[in-house]
Amino acid sequence: MDLNNLPDRDKELKRYNEHNNDVNNAGYQQFVMPIVDAVAKQFTSNHQGLDFGAGPGPVVAKLLHDKQYDFVLYDPFFYDYPHLLTKTYDYIVACEVIEHFHNPYKEFVLLKNLLKPNGKLFCMTSIYNQDINFSTWYYKNDPTHVFIYQQETIFYIREHFGFKDVEILNNMIIFST
């Protein structure tokens, strides 16, 4: 999105508060289950994780906590604990977050630096491709979705920020350090 059109902090917060992210909602839990399953498959409860951009209803964190995972929450609006951004983590989850980055360069530098060696960054976002009619695509209509990703964007991030590998599994992206 053009920098002049970015929503200000108040507009963003208002929009985020409109989301119905009830951690006990079975449909919402099912929606985030690919990330929860991927974390559980690749890490144990002995590993330290960060939910980056946890939002008002941190369902991923709830589901991982239910599995006894050591997981902390950071969100500039709802869990603003900047000291968490001075530590490193085995894995980071950014579920429906990266499309909100006003400065993706700054955010990906931060996320990469927060990962320990052999760490993973699990992202979930809708990825645009040529088969999607952009004019009718619902995902771009959220005014807080200010950066849209394509497969080429994901590969650029892998190369530019020095991730060892990346996997794209539908709308889940896994970057490896």
Buried (B, 14 or more C-beta within 10 A) or exposed (E): BEEEEBBEEEEBBEBBEEBEBEBEEEEBBEBBBBBBEBBBEBBEEEBBBBBBBBBBBBBBBBBBBEEEBBBBBBBBBBBEEEEBEEEEBBBBBBBBBBBBBBEBEEBBBEBBEBBBEEBBBBBBBBBBEEEBEEEEEEBBEBEBBBBBBEEEBBEEBBEEBEBEEBBBEEBBBBBBB
